[in-house]
Amino acid sequence: MSYNVEPCTHPYRNPALKSCCEARNLALFLATEEEVDRLLKNPYHHGHSREEIAKAATQQTIFAAGSNAFLAQLPELDSRQNVRDYAACIAHAMALDVIDPNHGPKLLYAAQVILSSYRAEAKAVAQDPARATEAAA
């Protein structure tokens, strides 16, 4: 598996995606700094610049920190718009290898199930307006 540890630098049209990418970018930076500080304690790296040491940093650790931060910022699945934003964030993460490729389809499936439950609820309310008060509760 390849680890994408490059920060997101693209323009953001979706506020939820912006939030996820910014959290990931910060986590990548902090994890890289922490890893470099750890490596600097090793005498083998004395005399090397921080930039050189950063290239030797454990990519898996940095990727995991960024991926976890991205996922932690995903919107709650409590409204149709949030489900759409969630799906957009997951699709973005899959396209750029920001998350583990095994997790993406499962996360999108969860969004699909939630969205279909919203649709079923809306259909039931349309057929029986009395259910609108039940759905609101």
N, CA, C and O atoms as a GROMACS GRO file, in nm:
protein
  548
    1MET      N    1   0.084  -0.118   0.000
    1MET     CA    2   0.000   0.000   0.000
    1MET      C    3   0.088   0.124   0.000
    1MET      O    4   0.184   0.133   0.077
    2SER      N    5   0.056   0.219  -0.086
    2SER     CA    6   0.133   0.344  -0.087
    2SER      C    7   0.070   0.442   0.012
    2SER      O    8  -0.051   0.442   0.033
    3TYR      N    9   0.153   0.523   0.071
    3TYR     CA   10   0.107   0.618   0.172
    3TYR      C   11   0.117   0.759   0.116
    3TYR      O   12   0.227   0.807   0.087
    4ASN      N   13   0.004   0.824   0.100
    4ASN     CA   14   0.004   0.962   0.054
    4ASN      C   15   0.019   1.051   0.177
    4ASN      O   16  -0.074   1.064   0.256
    5VAL      N   17   0.135   1.111   0.192
    5VAL     CA   18   0.160   1.200   0.305
    5VAL      C   19   0.180   1.344   0.258
    5VAL      O   20   0.233   1.428   0.331
    6GLU      N   21   0.136   1.372   0.136
    6GLU     CA   22   0.142   1.509   0.085
    6GLU      C   23   0.018   1.584   0.133
    6GLU      O   24  -0.092   1.528   0.130
    7PRO      N   25   0.032   1.707   0.177
    7PRO     CA   26  -0.085   1.782   0.222
    7PRO      C   27  -0.178   1.817   0.105
    7PRO      O   28  -0.135   1.827  -0.010
    8CYS      N   29  -0.303   1.836   0.138
    8CYS     CA   30  -0.401   1.881   0.038
    8CYS      C   31  -0.375   2.030   0.013
    8CYS      O   32  -0.370   2.109   0.107
    9THR      N   33  -0.359   2.066  -0.113
    9THR     CA   34  -0.332   2.208  -0.146
    9THR      C   35  -0.433   2.262  -0.246
    9THR      O   36  -0.418   2.375  -0.294
   10HIS      N   37  -0.534   2.184  -0.278
   10HIS     CA   38  -0.633   2.224  -0.378
   10HIS      C   39  -0.733   2.323  -0.320
   10HIS      O   40  -0.744   2.334  -0.198
   11PRO      N   41  -0.807   2.395  -0.406
   11PRO     CA   42  -0.913   2.482  -0.354
   11PRO      C   43  -1.030   2.398  -0.302
   11PRO      O   44  -1.054   2.287  -0.348
   12TYR      N   45  -1.099   2.452  -0.206
   12TYR     CA   46  -1.211   2.380  -0.143
   12TYR      C   47  -1.342   2.448  -0.178
   12TYR      O   48  -1.360   2.567  -0.153
   13ARG      N   49  -1.435   2.372  -0.236
   13ARG     CA   50  -1.569   2.424  -0.261
   13ARG      C   51  -1.667   2.377  -0.155
   13ARG      O   52  -1.774   2.435  -0.140
   14ASN      N   53  -1.631   2.274  -0.083
   14ASN     CA   54  -1.719   2.216   0.017
   14ASN      C   55  -1.659   2.241   0.156
   14ASN      O   56  -1.546   2.199   0.183
   15PRO      N   57  -1.734   2.310   0.244
   15PRO     CA   58  -1.680   2.339   0.378
   15PRO      C   59  -1.644   2.213   0.458
   15PRO      O   60  -1.546   2.214   0.533
   16ALA      N   61  -1.720   2.106   0.442
   16ALA     CA   62  -1.689   1.982   0.515
   16ALA      C   63  -1.556   1.924   0.466
   16ALA      O   64  -1.475   1.877   0.546
   17LEU      N   65  -1.535   1.926   0.336
   17LEU     CA   66  -1.410   1.876   0.279
   17LEU      C   67  -1.293   1.964   0.325
   17LEU      O   68  -1.186   1.913   0.358
   18LYS      N   69  -1.315   2.092   0.328
   18LYS     CA   70  -1.210   2.183   0.376
   18LYS      C   71  -1.170   2.150   0.520
   18LYS      O   72  -1.052   2.147   0.553
   19SER      N   73  -1.270   2.125   0.603
   19SER     CA   74  -1.244   2.093   0.743
   19SER      C   75  -1.164   1.963   0.755
   19SER      O   76  -1.069   1.956   0.833
   20CYS      N   77  -1.202   1.860   0.678
   20CYS     CA   78  -1.131   1.732   0.682
   20CYS      C   79  -0.987   1.748   0.634
   20CYS      O   80  -0.894   1.696   0.696
   21CYS      N   81  -0.969   1.819   0.523
   21CYS     CA   82  -0.835   1.836   0.467
   21CYS      C   83  -0.746   1.920   0.558
   21CYS      O   84  -0.628   1.889   0.575
   22GLU      N   85  -0.801   2.026   0.617
   22GLU     CA   86  -0.721   2.109   0.707
   22GLU      C   87  -0.678   2.030   0.831
   22GLU      O   88  -0.564   2.044   0.877
   23ALA      N   89  -0.768   1.948   0.885
   23ALA     CA   90  -0.732   1.865   1.000
   23ALA      C   91  -0.622   1.767   0.962
   23ALA      O   92  -0.528   1.745   1.039
   24ARG      N   93  -0.633   1.709   0.844
   24ARG     CA   94  -0.531   1.614   0.797
   24ARG      C   95  -0.398   1.685   0.778
   24ARG      O   96  -0.294   1.634   0.819
   25ASN      N   97  -0.400   1.803   0.715
   25ASN     CA   98  -0.276   1.877   0.691
   25ASN      C   99  -0.204   1.908   0.822
   25ASN      O  100  -0.083   1.892   0.831
   26LEU      N  101  -0.279   1.952   0.922
   26LEU     CA  102  -0.219   1.982   1.052
   26LEU      C  103  -0.162   1.855   1.115
   26LEU      O  104  -0.051   1.857   1.169
   27ALA      N  105  -0.237   1.747   1.109
   27ALA     CA  106  -0.189   1.620   1.167
   27ALA      C  107  -0.063   1.571   1.096
   27ALA      O  108   0.029   1.521   1.160
   28LEU      N  109  -0.059   1.585   0.962
   28LEU     CA  110   0.062   1.545   0.888
   28LEU      C  111   0.182   1.626   0.935
   28LEU      O  112   0.290   1.570   0.957
   29PHE      N  113   0.164   1.757   0.949
   29PHE     CA  114   0.273   1.844   0.993
   29PHE      C  115   0.321   1.804   1.133
   29PHE      O  116   0.440   1.787   1.156
   30LEU      N  117   0.226   1.790   1.226
   30LEU     CA  118   0.263   1.757   1.364
   30LEU      C  119   0.328   1.619   1.374
   30LEU      O  120   0.425   1.601   1.448
   31ALA      N  121   0.274   1.522   1.301
   31ALA     CA  122   0.332   1.387   1.305
   31ALA      C  123   0.472   1.386   1.246
   31ALA      O  124   0.561   1.317   1.296
   32THR      N  125   0.493   1.463   1.140
   32THR     CA  126   0.627   1.471   1.079
   32THR      C  127   0.725   1.534   1.177
   32THR      O  128   0.836   1.485   1.195
   33GLU      N  129   0.683   1.643   1.240
   33GLU     CA  130   0.770   1.709   1.338
   33GLU      C  131   0.805   1.616   1.454
   33GLU      O  132   0.919   1.610   1.498
   34GLU      N  133   0.705   1.543   1.502
   34GLU     CA  134   0.727   1.450   1.612
   34GLU      C  135   0.823   1.338   1.570
   34GLU      O  136   0.912   1.299   1.646
   35GLU      N  137   0.804   1.289   1.450
   35GLU     CA  138   0.891   1.182   1.400
   35GLU      C  139   1.034   1.232   1.381
   35GLU      O  140   1.130   1.162   1.412
   36VAL      N  141   1.049   1.354   1.330
   36VAL     CA  142   1.183   1.411   1.312
   36VAL      C  143   1.250   1.430   1.449
   36VAL      O  144   1.368   1.398   1.465
   37ASP      N  145   1.175   1.481   1.546
   37ASP     CA  146   1.231   1.498   1.680
   37ASP      C  147   1.278   1.362   1.736
   37ASP      O  148   1.382   1.354   1.801
   38ARG      N  149   1.199   1.258   1.712
   38ARG     CA  150   1.236   1.124   1.759
   38ARG      C  151   1.364   1.077   1.689
   38ARG      O  152   1.454   1.022   1.753
   39LEU      N  153   1.372   1.100   1.558
   39LEU     CA  154   1.489   1.056   1.482
   39LEU      C  155   1.614   1.136   1.519
   39LEU      O  156   1.726   1.083   1.513
   40LEU      N  157   1.597   1.262   1.557
   40LEU     CA  158   1.712   1.345   1.595
   40LEU      C  159   1.784   1.290   1.720
   40LEU      O  160   1.901   1.319   1.741
   41LYS      N  161   1.712   1.214   1.800
   41LYS     CA  162   1.773   1.155   1.919
   41LYS      C  163   1.869   1.042   1.883
   41LYS      O  164   1.951   1.002   1.965
   42ASN      N  165   1.859   0.992   1.762
   42ASN     CA  166   1.945   0.884   1.716
   42ASN      C  167   2.076   0.945   1.664
   42ASN      O  168   2.072   1.031   1.576
   43PRO      N  169   2.189   0.902   1.715
   43PRO     CA  170   2.317   0.959   1.670
   43PRO      C  171   2.341   0.947   1.520
   43PRO      O  172   2.414   1.028   1.462
   44TYR      N  173   2.281   0.849   1.458
   44TYR     CA  174   2.298   0.831   1.313
   44TYR      C  175   2.254   0.955   1.236
   44TYR      O  176   2.310   0.986   1.131
   45HIS      N  177   2.155   1.026   1.287
   45HIS     CA  178   2.100   1.142   1.215
   45HIS      C  179   2.165   1.275   1.254
   45HIS      O  180   2.130   1.378   1.198
   46HIS      N  181   2.259   1.274   1.349
   46HIS     CA  182   2.324   1.399   1.388
   46HIS      C  183   2.400   1.456   1.268
   46HIS      O  184   2.466   1.383   1.194
   47GLY      N  185   2.391   1.584   1.250
   47GLY     CA  186   2.458   1.650   1.139
   47GLY      C  187   2.372   1.660   1.014
   47GLY      O  188   2.412   1.724   0.917
   48HIS      N  189   2.256   1.598   1.014
   48HIS     CA  190   2.164   1.609   0.901
   48HIS      C  191   2.061   1.718   0.928
   48HIS      O  192   2.027   1.746   1.043
   49SER      N  193   2.011   1.778   0.822
   49SER     CA  194   1.910   1.883   0.838
   49SER      C  195   1.775   1.820   0.870
   49SER      O  196   1.753   1.701   0.846
   50ARG      N  197   1.684   1.901   0.925
   50ARG     CA  198   1.548   1.853   0.955
   50ARG      C  199   1.480   1.805   0.827
   50ARG      O  200   1.405   1.707   0.830
   51GLU      N  201   1.505   1.872   0.716
   51GLU     CA  202   1.443   1.834   0.588
   51GLU      C  203   1.491   1.695   0.544
   51GLU      O  204   1.412   1.614   0.497
   52GLU      N  205   1.621   1.670   0.561
   52GLU     CA  206   1.676   1.538   0.525
   52GLU      C  207   1.617   1.429   0.615
   52GLU      O  208   1.583   1.320   0.569
   53ILE      N  209   1.606   1.460   0.742
   53ILE     CA  210   1.553   1.362   0.837
   53ILE      C  211   1.405   1.338   0.812
   53ILE      O  212   1.356   1.226   0.825
   54ALA      N  213   1.332   1.444   0.775
   54ALA     CA  214   1.189   1.429   0.746
   54ALA      C  215   1.166   1.328   0.633
   54ALA      O  216   1.066   1.256   0.633
   55LYS      N  217   1.259   1.325   0.538
   55LYS     CA  218   1.246   1.229   0.428
   55LYS      C  219   1.263   1.085   0.477
   55LYS      O  220   1.212   0.992   0.415
   56ALA      N  221   1.335   1.068   0.587
   56ALA     CA  222   1.357   0.935   0.643
   56ALA      C  223   1.248   0.896   0.743
   56ALA      O  224   1.245   0.783   0.792
   57ALA      N  225   1.160   0.989   0.773
   57ALA     CA  226   1.055   0.963   0.872
   57ALA      C  227   0.965   0.848   0.827
   57ALA      O  228   0.948   0.824   0.707
   58THR      N  229   0.910   0.780   0.921
   58THR     CA  230   0.824   0.665   0.893
   58THR      C  231   0.694   0.714   0.828
   58THR      O  232   0.610   0.777   0.893
   59GLN      N  233   0.680   0.682   0.701
   59GLN     CA  234   0.563   0.728   0.625
   59GLN      C  235   0.433   0.669   0.679
   59GLN      O  236   0.330   0.736   0.679
   60GLN      N  237   0.437   0.546   0.726
   60GLN     CA  238   0.317   0.481   0.776
   60GLN      C  239   0.262   0.554   0.898
   60GLN      O  240   0.140   0.572   0.909
   61THR      N  241   0.348   0.597   0.988
   61THR     CA  242   0.306   0.669   1.108
   61THR      C  243   0.243   0.803   1.071
   61THR      O  244   0.139   0.840   1.125
   62ILE      N  245   0.307   0.874   0.979
   62ILE     CA  246   0.257   1.005   0.937
   62ILE      C  247   0.125   0.989   0.863
   62ILE      O  248   0.032   1.066   0.886
   63PHE      N  249   0.117   0.889   0.775
   63PHE     CA  250  -0.008   0.863   0.702
   63PHE      C  251  -0.122   0.834   0.799
   63PHE      O  252  -0.231   0.889   0.785
   64ALA      N  253  -0.096   0.749   0.897
   64ALA     CA  254  -0.200   0.712   0.994
   64ALA      C  255  -0.249   0.834   1.070
   64ALA      O  256  -0.369   0.847   1.094
   65ALA      N  257  -0.159   0.922   1.109
   65ALA     CA  258  -0.200   1.043   1.182
   65ALA      C  259  -0.288   1.130   1.094
   65ALA      O  260  -0.391   1.180   1.140
   66GLY      N  261  -0.249   1.149   0.968
   66GLY     CA  262  -0.330   1.230   0.877
   66GLY      C  263  -0.463   1.166   0.845
   66GLY      O  264  -0.566   1.234   0.843
   67SER      N  265  -0.462   1.037   0.821
   67SER     CA  266  -0.585   0.965   0.790
   67SER      C  267  -0.683   0.970   0.906
   67SER      O  268  -0.802   0.996   0.887
   68ASN      N  269  -0.633   0.946   1.027
   68ASN     CA  270  -0.720   0.950   1.145
   68ASN      C  271  -0.777   1.088   1.168
   68ASN      O  272  -0.894   1.101   1.205
   69ALA      N  273  -0.697   1.191   1.147
   69ALA     CA  274  -0.748   1.328   1.164
   69ALA      C  275  -0.855   1.360   1.060
   69ALA      O  276  -0.956   1.422   1.092
   70PHE      N  277  -0.833   1.316   0.937
   70PHE     CA  278  -0.932   1.336   0.830
   70PHE      C  279  -1.063   1.270   0.868
   70PHE      O  280  -1.170   1.332   0.860
   71LEU      N  281  -1.055   1.145   0.909
   71LEU     CA  282  -1.177   1.071   0.944
   71LEU      C  283  -1.247   1.130   1.066
   71LEU      O  284  -1.370   1.128   1.075
   72ALA      N  285  -1.170   1.182   1.160
   72ALA     CA  286  -1.230   1.241   1.280
   72ALA      C  287  -1.310   1.367   1.248
   72ALA      O  288  -1.400   1.404   1.323
   73GLN      N  289  -1.278   1.432   1.139
   73GLN     CA  290  -1.348   1.555   1.100
   73GLN      C  291  -1.469   1.531   1.010
   73GLN      O  292  -1.538   1.626   0.973
   74LEU      N  293  -1.496   1.405   0.976
   74LEU     CA  294  -1.612   1.379   0.889
   74LEU      C  295  -1.739   1.429   0.955
   74LEU      O  296  -1.755   1.420   1.077
   75PRO      N  297  -1.832   1.481   0.874
   75PRO     CA  298  -1.957   1.529   0.932
   75PRO      C  299  -2.040   1.415   0.990
   75PRO      O  300  -2.031   1.300   0.946
   76GLU      N  301  -2.120   1.449   1.090
   76GLU     CA  302  -2.215   1.352   1.145
   76GLU      C  303  -2.315   1.314   1.038
   76GLU      O  304  -2.343   1.394   0.949
   77LEU      N  305  -2.367   1.195   1.044
   77LEU     CA  306  -2.465   1.149   0.945
   77LEU      C  307  -2.607   1.176   0.996
   77LEU      O  308  -2.691   1.087   0.998
   78ASP      N  309  -2.631   1.301   1.036
   78ASP     CA  310  -2.760   1.335   1.097
   78ASP      C  311  -2.852   1.419   1.009
   78ASP      O  312  -2.958   1.462   1.054
   79SER      N  313  -2.813   1.442   0.886
   79SER     CA  314  -2.900   1.512   0.791
   79SER      C  315  -2.862   1.471   0.650
   79SER      O  316  -2.752   1.420   0.626
   80ARG      N  317  -2.952   1.493   0.557
   80ARG     CA  318  -2.921   1.456   0.418
   80ARG      C  319  -2.798   1.531   0.367
   80ARG      O  320  -2.713   1.472   0.300
   81GLN      N  321  -2.790   1.660   0.397
   81GLN     CA  322  -2.676   1.738   0.350
   81GLN      C  323  -2.546   1.686   0.410
   81GLN      O  324  -2.444   1.678   0.342
   82ASN      N  325  -2.549   1.652   0.538
   82ASN     CA  326  -2.428   1.598   0.600
   82ASN      C  327  -2.388   1.464   0.540
   82ASN      O  328  -2.270   1.434   0.527
   83VAL      N  329  -2.487   1.381   0.504
   83VAL     CA  330  -2.455   1.253   0.440
   83VAL      C  331  -2.388   1.279   0.306
   83VAL      O  332  -2.292   1.210   0.269
   84ARG      N  333  -2.439   1.377   0.232
   84ARG     CA  334  -2.378   1.411   0.103
   84ARG      C  335  -2.235   1.463   0.122
   84ARG      O  336  -2.144   1.425   0.049
   85ASP      N  337  -2.217   1.549   0.221
   85ASP     CA  338  -2.083   1.600   0.250
   85ASP      C  339  -1.989   1.488   0.293
   85ASP      O  340  -1.873   1.484   0.252
   86TYR      N  341  -2.038   1.398   0.375
   86TYR     CA  342  -1.962   1.282   0.421
   86TYR      C  343  -1.916   1.200   0.300
   86TYR      O  344  -1.799   1.164   0.290
   87ALA      N  345  -2.009   1.172   0.210
   87ALA     CA  346  -1.976   1.092   0.091
   87ALA      C  347  -1.874   1.166   0.005
   87ALA      O  348  -1.783   1.103  -0.050
   88ALA      N  349  -1.887   1.298  -0.008
   88ALA     CA  350  -1.791   1.376  -0.087
   88ALA      C  351  -1.652   1.367  -0.025
   88ALA      O  352  -1.552   1.354  -0.096
   89CYS      N  353  -1.645   1.375   0.107
   89CYS     CA  354  -1.515   1.365   0.176
   89CYS      C  355  -1.453   1.227   0.156
   89CYS      O  356  -1.333   1.216   0.131
   90ILE      N  357  -1.534   1.123   0.167
   90ILE     CA  358  -1.482   0.986   0.151
   90ILE      C  359  -1.435   0.965   0.007
   90ILE      O  360  -1.329   0.907  -0.016
   91ALA      N  361  -1.514   1.011  -0.090
   91ALA     CA  362  -1.475   0.996  -0.231
   91ALA      C  363  -1.343   1.069  -0.257
   91ALA      O  364  -1.255   1.017  -0.326
   92HIS      N  365  -1.329   1.187  -0.201
   92HIS     CA  366  -1.204   1.265  -0.214
   92HIS      C  367  -1.088   1.187  -0.152
   92HIS      O  368  -0.981   1.175  -0.212
   93ALA      N  369  -1.110   1.135  -0.033
   93ALA     CA  370  -1.004   1.061   0.037
   93ALA      C  371  -0.963   0.936  -0.041
   93ALA      O  372  -0.845   0.902  -0.045
   94MET      N  373  -1.059   0.870  -0.102
   94MET     CA  374  -1.028   0.750  -0.180
   94MET      C  375  -0.950   0.788  -0.306
   94MET      O  376  -0.855   0.719  -0.344
   95ALA      N  377  -0.991   0.896  -0.370
   95ALA     CA  378  -0.925   0.938  -0.495
   95ALA      C  379  -0.779   0.976  -0.472
   95ALA      O  380  -0.694   0.953  -0.558
   96LEU      N  381  -0.750   1.033  -0.357
   96LEU     CA  382  -0.614   1.079  -0.328
   96LEU      C  383  -0.535   0.986  -0.238
   96LEU      O  384  -0.426   1.021  -0.192
   97ASP      N  385  -0.588   0.867  -0.211
   97ASP     CA  386  -0.522   0.771  -0.121
   97ASP      C  387  -0.492   0.832   0.015
   97ASP      O  388  -0.382   0.817   0.068
   98VAL      N  389  -0.590   0.901   0.069
   98VAL     CA  390  -0.576   0.966   0.199
   98VAL      C  391  -0.616   0.871   0.312
   98VAL      O  392  -0.571   0.887   0.425
   99ILE      N  393  -0.702   0.773   0.281
   99ILE     CA  394  -0.743   0.674   0.380
   99ILE      C  395  -0.710   0.535   0.328
   99ILE      O  396  -0.681   0.517   0.210
  100ASP      N  397  -0.713   0.439   0.416
  100ASP     CA  398  -0.688   0.301   0.379
  100ASP      C  399  -0.792   0.260   0.273
  100ASP      O  400  -0.912   0.277   0.296
  101PRO      N  401  -0.748   0.208   0.159
  101PRO     CA  402  -0.842   0.176   0.052
  101PRO      C  403  -0.946   0.070   0.090
  101PRO      O  404  -1.050   0.060   0.024
  102ASN      N  405  -0.920  -0.007   0.194
  102ASN     CA  406  -1.019  -0.105   0.239
  102ASN      C  407  -1.134  -0.042   0.315
  102ASN      O  408  -1.243  -0.100   0.324
  103HIS      N  409  -1.113   0.077   0.369
  103HIS     CA  410  -1.216   0.142   0.449
  103HIS      C  411  -1.314   0.225   0.366
  103HIS      O  412  -1.431   0.236   0.403
  104GLY      N  413  -1.267   0.282   0.257
  104GLY     CA  414  -1.351   0.371   0.177
  104GLY      C  415  -1.485   0.313   0.135
  104GLY      O  416  -1.588   0.375   0.162
  105PRO      N  417  -1.488   0.196   0.070
  105PRO     CA  418  -1.616   0.140   0.029
  105PRO      C  419  -1.711   0.114   0.146
  105PRO      O  420  -1.832   0.131   0.133
  106LYS      N  421  -1.657   0.072   0.259
  106LYS     CA  422  -1.741   0.046   0.377
  106LYS      C  423  -1.802   0.176   0.429
  106LYS      O  424  -1.918   0.179   0.469
  107LEU      N  425  -1.723   0.282   0.430
  107LEU     CA  426  -1.773   0.411   0.477
  107LEU      C  427  -1.879   0.467   0.382
  107LEU      O  428  -1.978   0.524   0.426
  108LEU      N  429  -1.857   0.449   0.251
  108LEU     CA  430  -1.957   0.494   0.154
  108LEU      C  431  -2.085   0.412   0.166
  108LEU      O  432  -2.195   0.465   0.150
  109TYR      N  433  -2.072   0.285   0.195
  109TYR     CA  434  -2.191   0.200   0.214
  109TYR      C  435  -2.271   0.248   0.334
  109TYR      O  436  -2.394   0.252   0.329
  110ALA      N  437  -2.204   0.285   0.441
  110ALA     CA  438  -2.273   0.337   0.560
  110ALA      C  439  -2.353   0.462   0.524
  110ALA      O  440  -2.467   0.478   0.567
  111ALA      N  441  -2.293   0.550   0.445
  111ALA     CA  442  -2.363   0.672   0.402
  111ALA      C  443  -2.483   0.636   0.315
  111ALA      O  444  -2.589   0.697   0.328
  112GLN      N  445  -2.467   0.538   0.229
  112GLN     CA  446  -2.576   0.494   0.142
  112GLN      C  447  -2.693   0.439   0.225
  112GLN      O  448  -2.808   0.470   0.196
  113VAL      N  449  -2.665   0.360   0.326
  113VAL     CA  450  -2.769   0.304   0.411
  113VAL      C  451  -2.844   0.416   0.484
  113VAL      O  452  -2.967   0.415   0.489
  114ILE      N  453  -2.770   0.510   0.539
  114ILE     CA  454  -2.833   0.622   0.610
  114ILE      C  455  -2.919   0.704   0.515
  114ILE      O  456  -3.032   0.739   0.548
  115LEU      N  457  -2.867   0.734   0.397
  115LEU     CA  458  -2.943   0.813   0.300
  115LEU      C  459  -3.070   0.740   0.258
  115LEU      O  460  -3.174   0.803   0.244
  116SER      N  461  -3.062   0.610   0.239
  116SER     CA  462  -3.182   0.535   0.200
  116SER      C  463  -3.284   0.534   0.314
  116SER      O  464  -3.404   0.531   0.288
  117SER      N  465  -3.238   0.537   0.439
  117SER     CA  466  -3.333   0.543   0.551
  117SER      C  467  -3.403   0.679   0.554
  117SER      O  468  -3.522   0.687   0.586
  118TYR      N  469  -3.330   0.786   0.519
  118TYR     CA  470  -3.394   0.918   0.510
  118TYR      C  471  -3.500   0.919   0.399
  118TYR      O  472  -3.608   0.975   0.416
  119ARG      N  473  -3.468   0.856   0.287
  119ARG     CA  474  -3.563   0.851   0.176
  119ARG      C  475  -3.687   0.770   0.214
  119ARG      O  476  -3.799   0.810   0.183
  120ALA      N  477  -3.666   0.657   0.281
  120ALA     CA  478  -3.779   0.574   0.322
  120ALA      C  479  -3.867   0.649   0.422
  120ALA      O  480  -3.989   0.641   0.416
  121GLU      N  481  -3.804   0.722   0.512
  121GLU     CA  482  -3.878   0.801   0.610
  121GLU      C  483  -3.960   0.910   0.542
  121GLU      O  484  -4.077   0.931   0.575
  122ALA      N  485  -3.898   0.978   0.445
  122ALA     CA  486  -3.969   1.084   0.372
  122ALA      C  487  -4.086   1.026   0.294
  122ALA      O  488  -4.192   1.088   0.287
  123LYS      N  489  -4.069   0.910   0.235
  123LYS     CA  490  -4.176   0.844   0.159
  123LYS      C  491  -4.291   0.805   0.253
  123LYS      O  492  -4.408   0.823   0.219
  124ALA      N  493  -4.258   0.752   0.370
  124ALA     CA  494  -4.360   0.713   0.466
  124ALA      C  495  -4.439   0.834   0.515
  124ALA      O  496  -4.561   0.826   0.532
  125VAL      N  497  -4.371   0.945   0.538
  125VAL     CA  498  -4.438   1.068   0.582
  125VAL      C  499  -4.529   1.121   0.471
  125VAL      O  500  -4.638   1.170   0.499
  126ALA      N  501  -4.484   1.111   0.347
  126ALA     CA  502  -4.566   1.157   0.234
  126ALA      C  503  -4.694   1.075   0.222
  126ALA      O  504  -4.799   1.128   0.186
  127GLN      N  505  -4.685   0.947   0.253
  127GLN     CA  506  -4.803   0.860   0.244
  127GLN      C  507  -4.894   0.876   0.366
  127GLN      O  508  -5.015   0.858   0.354
  128ASP      N  509  -4.837   0.908   0.481
  128ASP     CA  510  -4.916   0.922   0.605
  128ASP      C  511  -4.864   1.044   0.681
  128ASP      O  512  -4.771   1.032   0.761
  129PRO      N  513  -4.925   1.161   0.657
  129PRO     CA  514  -4.877   1.284   0.723
  129PRO      C  515  -4.874   1.276   0.875
  129PRO      O  516  -4.801   1.353   0.937
  130ALA      N  517  -4.949   1.188   0.935
  130ALA     CA  518  -4.946   1.174   1.082
  130ALA      C  519  -4.809   1.128   1.130
  130ALA      O  520  -4.772   1.153   1.245
  131ARG      N  521  -4.734   1.063   1.043
  131ARG     CA  522  -4.600   1.014   1.080
  131ARG      C  523  -4.499   1.129   1.089
  131ARG      O  524  -4.391   1.111   1.144
  132ALA      N  525  -4.533   1.246   1.036
  132ALA     CA  526  -4.440   1.359   1.039
  132ALA      C  527  -4.406   1.397   1.182
  132ALA      O  528  -4.292   1.432   1.210
  133THR      N  529  -4.504   1.390   1.273
  133THR     CA  530  -4.475   1.423   1.413
  133THR      C  531  -4.391   1.315   1.477
  133THR      O  532  -4.307   1.345   1.562
  134GLU      N  533  -4.411   1.186   1.437
  134GLU     CA  534  -4.328   1.078   1.489
  134GLU      C  535  -4.183   1.094   1.442
  134GLU      O  536  -4.090   1.074   1.520
  135ALA      N  537  -4.166   1.130   1.313
  135ALA     CA  538  -4.032   1.144   1.256
  135ALA      C  539  -3.957   1.261   1.321
  135ALA      O  540  -3.835   1.257   1.335
  136ALA      N  541  -4.031   1.364   1.360
  136ALA     CA  542  -3.968   1.481   1.422
  136ALA      C  543  -3.920   1.452   1.563
  136ALA      O  544  -3.827   1.517   1.612
  137ALA      N  545  -3.982   1.355   1.628
  137ALA     CA  546  -3.947   1.325   1.768
  137ALA      C  547  -3.818   1.252   1.783
  137ALA      O  548  -3.777   1.220   1.894
   0.00000   0.00000   0.00000
